[in-house]
Amino acid sequence: MTQEREPQVALVTGANKGIGFAIASGLGALGFVVAVGARDSARRGEAVGRLEAAGIEAFGVALDVTSDSSAAQAADIIAQRTGRLDVLVNNAGLAGRSDHGAQDPTTLDLDVLRTVLDTNVLGAVRVTNAVLPLLARAPSPRIVNVSSNMGSLALHTGPILAAYAPSKTLLNSLTVQYARRFEGTNIIINACCPGYVATDFTGHLPDRTPEEGAAIAVRLATLADDGPRGGFFDDGGEVPW
Protein backbone atom coordinates (compact mmCIF):
# COMPACT_ATOMS: atom_id res chain seq x y z
CA MET A 1 0.00 0.00 0.00
CA THR A 2 1.43 3.40 -1.02
CA GLN A 3 1.64 6.13 1.58
CA GLU A 4 -0.51 9.15 0.84
CA ARG A 5 1.62 12.22 0.19
CA GLU A 6 1.03 15.22 2.41
CA PRO A 7 -0.34 18.24 0.55
CA GLN A 8 2.08 21.02 -0.24
CA VAL A 9 1.77 24.29 1.68
CA ALA A 10 2.04 27.79 0.22
CA LEU A 11 2.17 31.18 1.94
CA VAL A 12 1.05 34.12 -0.18
CA THR A 13 1.53 37.58 1.31
CA GLY A 14 -1.04 40.25 0.53
CA ALA A 15 -3.39 37.43 -0.44
CA ASN A 16 -6.68 38.98 0.63
CA LYS A 17 -7.45 40.55 -2.76
CA GLY A 18 -6.29 41.21 -6.32
CA ILE A 19 -3.32 39.34 -7.73
CA GLY A 20 -2.43 37.91 -4.33
CA PHE A 21 -5.83 36.28 -3.96
CA ALA A 22 -5.65 35.00 -7.54
CA ILE A 23 -2.24 33.44 -6.83
CA ALA A 24 -3.63 31.81 -3.68
CA SER A 25 -6.59 30.52 -5.66
CA GLY A 26 -4.39 29.22 -8.45
CA LEU A 27 -2.13 27.32 -6.08
CA GLY A 28 -5.11 26.03 -4.13
CA ALA A 29 -6.63 24.68 -7.33
CA LEU A 30 -3.44 22.64 -7.77
CA GLY A 31 -3.93 21.06 -4.37
CA PHE A 32 -1.84 23.34 -2.17
CA VAL A 33 -2.92 24.18 1.35
CA VAL A 34 -2.86 27.97 1.24
CA ALA A 35 -1.82 30.26 4.08
CA VAL A 36 -3.44 33.62 3.40
CA GLY A 37 -1.08 36.29 4.69
CA ALA A 38 -2.73 39.67 5.25
CA ARG A 39 -2.88 42.48 7.81
CA ASP A 40 -6.61 43.15 7.85
CA SER A 41 -8.36 40.41 9.84
CA ALA A 42 -11.77 40.93 8.22
CA ARG A 43 -10.43 40.82 4.67
CA ARG A 44 -8.18 37.91 5.57
CA GLY A 45 -11.13 35.94 6.91
CA GLU A 46 -13.22 36.78 3.86
CA ALA A 47 -10.46 35.57 1.53
CA VAL A 48 -10.14 32.30 3.45
CA GLY A 49 -13.89 31.83 3.23
CA ARG A 50 -13.90 32.39 -0.53
CA LEU A 51 -11.09 29.88 -1.01
CA GLU A 52 -12.80 27.30 1.17
CA ALA A 53 -16.04 27.79 -0.74
CA ALA A 54 -14.10 26.85 -3.88
CA GLY A 55 -12.95 23.62 -2.24
CA ILE A 56 -9.47 24.87 -1.31
CA GLU A 57 -7.94 24.14 2.09
CA ALA A 58 -6.85 27.51 3.47
CA PHE A 59 -6.11 29.29 6.71
CA GLY A 60 -5.41 32.88 7.65
CA VAL A 61 -2.09 34.21 8.89
CA ALA A 62 -1.93 37.67 10.46
CA LEU A 63 1.00 39.26 8.68
CA ASP A 64 2.30 42.81 8.49
CA VAL A 65 5.39 42.58 6.27
CA THR A 66 6.76 45.82 7.72
CA SER A 67 7.10 44.22 11.17
CA ASP A 68 9.90 41.83 12.18
CA SER A 69 7.81 40.42 15.02
CA SER A 70 4.78 39.89 12.77
CA ALA A 71 6.89 37.96 10.26
CA ALA A 72 8.29 35.80 13.05
CA GLN A 73 4.83 35.16 14.48
CA ALA A 74 3.52 34.24 11.03
CA ALA A 75 6.30 31.67 10.68
CA ASP A 76 5.34 30.24 14.07
CA ILE A 77 1.69 29.95 13.06
CA ILE A 78 2.59 28.05 9.90
CA ALA A 79 5.00 25.81 11.82
CA GLN A 80 2.27 24.92 14.31
CA ARG A 81 -0.37 24.41 11.64
CA THR A 82 1.54 22.50 8.95
CA GLY A 83 5.11 21.95 10.16
CA ARG A 84 6.65 23.05 6.88
CA LEU A 85 6.34 25.36 3.89
CA ASP A 86 6.79 24.43 0.23
CA VAL A 87 6.14 27.77 -1.47
CA LEU A 88 6.48 31.41 -0.48
CA VAL A 89 5.06 34.10 -2.74
CA ASN A 90 6.13 37.59 -1.69
CA ASN A 91 3.23 39.47 -3.24
CA ALA A 92 2.48 42.19 -0.68
CA GLY A 93 3.33 45.60 -2.09
CA LEU A 94 2.23 49.17 -2.52
CA ALA A 95 2.72 51.91 -5.08
CA GLY A 96 2.96 54.77 -2.60
CA ARG A 97 1.25 58.10 -3.02
CA SER A 98 2.26 60.19 -6.02
CA ASP A 99 0.35 63.45 -5.47
CA HIS A 100 2.15 66.81 -5.36
CA GLY A 101 5.28 65.40 -6.98
CA ALA A 102 5.85 62.81 -4.28
CA GLN A 103 7.35 60.39 -6.83
CA ASP A 104 8.84 62.87 -9.25
CA PRO A 105 12.59 62.28 -8.81
CA THR A 106 13.20 66.03 -8.63
CA THR A 107 10.76 66.47 -5.74
CA LEU A 108 10.84 62.95 -4.32
CA ASP A 109 9.22 62.65 -0.92
CA LEU A 110 11.71 60.62 1.09
CA ASP A 111 9.01 59.48 3.51
CA VAL A 112 7.13 57.96 0.57
CA LEU A 113 10.33 56.30 -0.62
CA ARG A 114 10.98 54.83 2.83
CA THR A 115 7.41 53.55 3.11
CA VAL A 116 7.48 51.89 -0.32
CA LEU A 117 10.88 50.29 0.28
CA ASP A 118 9.82 49.04 3.70
CA THR A 119 6.92 47.09 2.22
CA ASN A 120 8.12 46.13 -1.26
CA VAL A 121 11.73 45.28 -0.45
CA LEU A 122 12.37 44.95 3.27
CA GLY A 123 9.04 43.17 3.65
CA ALA A 124 10.10 40.47 1.20
CA VAL A 125 13.39 40.02 3.06
CA ARG A 126 11.67 39.89 6.47
CA VAL A 127 9.20 37.23 5.45
CA THR A 128 11.66 35.18 3.39
CA ASN A 129 14.20 34.96 6.19
CA ALA A 130 11.53 34.27 8.80
CA VAL A 131 10.20 31.22 6.95
CA LEU A 132 13.48 29.84 5.58
CA PRO A 133 13.66 27.15 8.29
CA LEU A 134 10.20 25.95 7.22
CA LEU A 135 11.14 25.99 3.52
CA ALA A 136 14.23 23.94 4.35
CA ARG A 137 11.93 21.11 5.51
CA ALA A 138 10.31 20.83 2.06
CA PRO A 139 11.70 18.61 -0.69
CA SER A 140 11.42 21.23 -3.46
CA PRO A 141 10.91 24.69 -1.94
CA ARG A 142 10.13 27.63 -4.18
CA ILE A 143 10.15 31.39 -3.57
CA VAL A 144 8.49 33.84 -5.96
CA ASN A 145 8.93 37.60 -5.64
CA VAL A 146 6.17 39.54 -7.37
CA SER A 147 7.92 42.39 -9.14
CA SER A 148 7.12 44.69 -12.07
CA ASN A 149 8.69 45.52 -15.40
CA MET A 150 8.60 49.13 -14.20
CA GLY A 151 11.69 48.13 -12.25
CA SER A 152 13.53 47.21 -15.43
CA LEU A 153 16.55 49.40 -16.14
CA ALA A 154 16.26 48.42 -19.80
CA LEU A 155 12.55 48.81 -20.59
CA HIS A 156 11.59 52.15 -18.95
CA THR A 157 7.91 51.19 -18.78
CA GLY A 158 4.99 52.91 -17.06
CA PRO A 159 4.75 56.37 -15.53
CA ILE A 160 7.59 57.99 -13.60
CA LEU A 161 7.30 56.64 -10.06
CA ALA A 162 10.64 57.26 -8.38
CA ALA A 163 9.79 55.27 -5.27
CA TYR A 164 7.82 52.34 -6.68
CA ALA A 165 9.92 51.56 -9.78
CA PRO A 166 13.29 51.49 -7.96
CA SER A 167 11.75 49.31 -5.24
CA LYS A 168 11.12 46.67 -7.88
CA THR A 169 14.62 47.09 -9.30
CA LEU A 170 16.00 46.39 -5.84
CA LEU A 171 13.65 43.44 -5.37
CA ASN A 172 14.95 41.93 -8.63
CA SER A 173 18.54 42.43 -7.52
CA LEU A 174 17.85 40.82 -4.16
CA THR A 175 16.28 37.89 -5.98
CA VAL A 176 19.60 37.35 -7.75
CA GLN A 177 21.52 37.56 -4.47
CA TYR A 178 19.24 34.98 -2.86
CA ALA A 179 19.62 32.73 -5.92
CA ARG A 180 23.41 32.94 -5.61
CA ARG A 181 23.17 32.12 -1.91
CA PHE A 182 20.88 29.15 -2.62
CA GLU A 183 23.15 27.73 -5.33
CA GLY A 184 23.68 24.05 -4.71
CA THR A 185 20.53 23.80 -2.57
CA ASN A 186 16.99 22.70 -3.43
CA ILE A 187 15.56 26.22 -2.92
CA ILE A 188 14.67 27.94 -6.19
CA ILE A 189 13.84 31.64 -6.23
CA ASN A 190 12.68 33.85 -9.11
CA ALA A 191 10.86 37.13 -9.68
CA CYS A 192 7.85 37.71 -11.90
CA CYS A 193 5.92 40.52 -13.53
CA PRO A 194 2.14 39.91 -13.53
CA GLY A 195 1.56 42.72 -16.03
CA TYR A 196 -0.87 45.63 -15.90
CA VAL A 197 -3.80 44.00 -14.16
CA ALA A 198 -7.26 45.32 -13.26
CA THR A 199 -7.05 45.61 -9.46
CA ASP A 200 -7.48 48.25 -6.75
CA PHE A 201 -3.76 48.93 -7.28
CA THR A 202 -4.36 50.14 -10.86
CA GLY A 203 -7.81 51.63 -10.39
CA HIS A 204 -9.30 48.71 -12.35
CA LEU A 205 -8.31 50.37 -15.61
CA PRO A 206 -6.85 47.60 -17.82
CA ASP A 207 -8.74 44.55 -19.02
CA ARG A 208 -6.14 42.00 -17.88
CA THR A 209 -7.64 39.90 -15.08
CA PRO A 210 -5.97 39.06 -11.77
CA GLU A 211 -6.08 35.40 -12.79
CA GLU A 212 -4.11 36.18 -15.95
CA GLY A 213 -1.61 38.16 -13.92
CA ALA A 214 -1.27 35.41 -11.33
CA ALA A 215 -0.45 32.69 -13.87
CA ILE A 216 3.28 33.43 -14.07
CA ALA A 217 3.65 33.40 -10.28
CA VAL A 218 1.86 30.04 -10.07
CA ARG A 219 4.10 28.69 -12.83
CA LEU A 220 7.29 29.78 -11.04
CA ALA A 221 5.96 28.42 -7.74
CA THR A 222 5.63 24.98 -9.29
CA LEU A 223 8.87 24.79 -11.29
CA ALA A 224 10.61 21.46 -11.73
CA ASP A 225 13.84 20.92 -9.83
CA ASP A 226 15.88 21.82 -12.92
CA GLY A 227 14.02 25.11 -13.39
CA PRO A 228 15.66 28.53 -13.75
CA ARG A 229 17.08 30.38 -10.75
CA GLY A 230 17.37 34.09 -10.09
CA GLY A 231 15.44 35.10 -13.20
CA PHE A 232 12.75 37.68 -13.93
CA PHE A 233 9.82 36.41 -15.96
CA ASP A 234 6.44 37.34 -17.39
CA ASP A 235 4.00 35.53 -19.67
CA GLY A 236 6.36 35.94 -22.61
CA GLY A 237 9.42 34.51 -20.89
CA GLU A 238 12.47 36.20 -19.38
CA VAL A 239 12.22 39.97 -18.92
CA PRO A 240 15.29 42.18 -19.57
CA TRP A 241 16.03 44.31 -16.57
Sequence and secondary structure as in RCSB ss.txt:
>XXXX:A:sequence
MTQEREPQVALVTGANKGIGFAIASGLGALGFVVAVGARDSARRGEAVGRLEAAGIEAFGVALDVTSDSSAAQAA
DIIAQRTGRLDVLVNNAGLAGRSDHGAQDPTTLDLDVLRTVLDTNVLGAVRVTNAVLPLLARAPSPRIVNVSSNM
GSLALHTGPILAAYAPSKTLLNSLTVQYARRFEGTNIIINACCPGYVATDFTGHLPDRTPEEGAAIAVRLATLAD
DGPRGGFFDDGGEVPW
>XXXX:A:secstr
        EEEEETTTSHHHHHHHHHHHHTT EEEEEES HHHHHHHHHHHHHTT  EEEEE  TT HHHHHHHH
HHHHHHTS  SEEEE        GGGTTSGGG  HHHHHHHHIIIIIHHHHHHHHHHHHHTTSSS EEEEE  GG
G TTT  SS  TTHHHHHHHHHHHHHHHHHHTTTSS EEEEE   SB SGGGTT SSB HHHHHHHHHHHHT  T
T   S EEETTEE   
